[in-house]
């Protein structure tokens, strides 16, 4: 089952900095339910990362708390496997949040950059308004379905805009383009190896990133961008199926991209 999808040609996103005088231009090639409100799971973390990067101070040291570990265990949330007591920088936690979709890392970043998680969520909603995302609302910093499965939501059209905004940020682009990130053990923290949840990185020519998501109600979701030559496509798939088997998600994204590149 596919609830909503959009594929757009976005030439301005091909470079992190558009040419002088060139306004961002996105031309929709195909879409279903552009404005449909849907939960999007961990695609939420794109906004979380964007706010942290914009705030700066990425060398800030943040201690992994027992509260963060309890949170992912209690909620059954995706985890970066962080170990209580480790001290990591905000920059390292961005890797832990965006690649393996670590809700433990999101918890720590939201707590530190809020200050406090509720304050951070308020900043997320203010940013959504400022970016002109009328169909977007965040009740959580990581896309977990609380207080209800529908409390955090967006639309395909809004998620395309969010993805474009994030992919104009060089650091964000570099992180989501990686298949894995190895953090060697050092004084103050254990070693970690974080793998991306984006199965098209390294297997689909031109794939650049962005972020997957999944909850029981959201189903499998994927915000993605690919480039071939001067042609850039950005798309989103929501609720591809109601299971946790992501194979259908990536098959659908591959088919949509193949079709899109044939059109431009």
C-alpha angles and dihedrals in degrees: 000000000000115000101180141351140172132184119189138178108233113180094172091062092060088086125040087225116043117224115270111284093009113126118206109271125194122182116193112226098181138347146168121206096353092182100035112132110232137160109250105191116209095000078089087077090071088072091043091054093044092055093047093049092047091050091055126195089115091165088067110129116231124187118224104239130206086238091064091050093047090049096059093042094049094045097039087235127167110269141202088210094246117181121226113249096029116126115217134171122248087247091057091046090055087060090048092050101043103039106043090017092242112195087188089062091046090052091054095045093048091048093050099041098041092049082240127008097263091052090049092052088052088054090051092055092045089052091049090054091046091051092051098250102149096170096051130097130164123206092166137032097230106035096255111152100255137171083002137351090255100042094099113048146149141172130248090249092052093046091053089055091047091049092050091050093050094045091056088066109088096211093050090049092051094050098048092045091065124097090202143355125212119203110191119221113264139164105298100025146043124245119269138191114199121191125200121248089216104101092187093067105103093006103064118057112243097011111155104175146240130166144305128210139189140177131151093263098031091052116195114339132181134185107191144170132197134177133200115181107314093338118101127183127190121187145162134211122195128192096356087170135342095245135087093241103111097189093094090050095058093041090055092047092049092050092048092050093047090052092046095052089052089057100053 
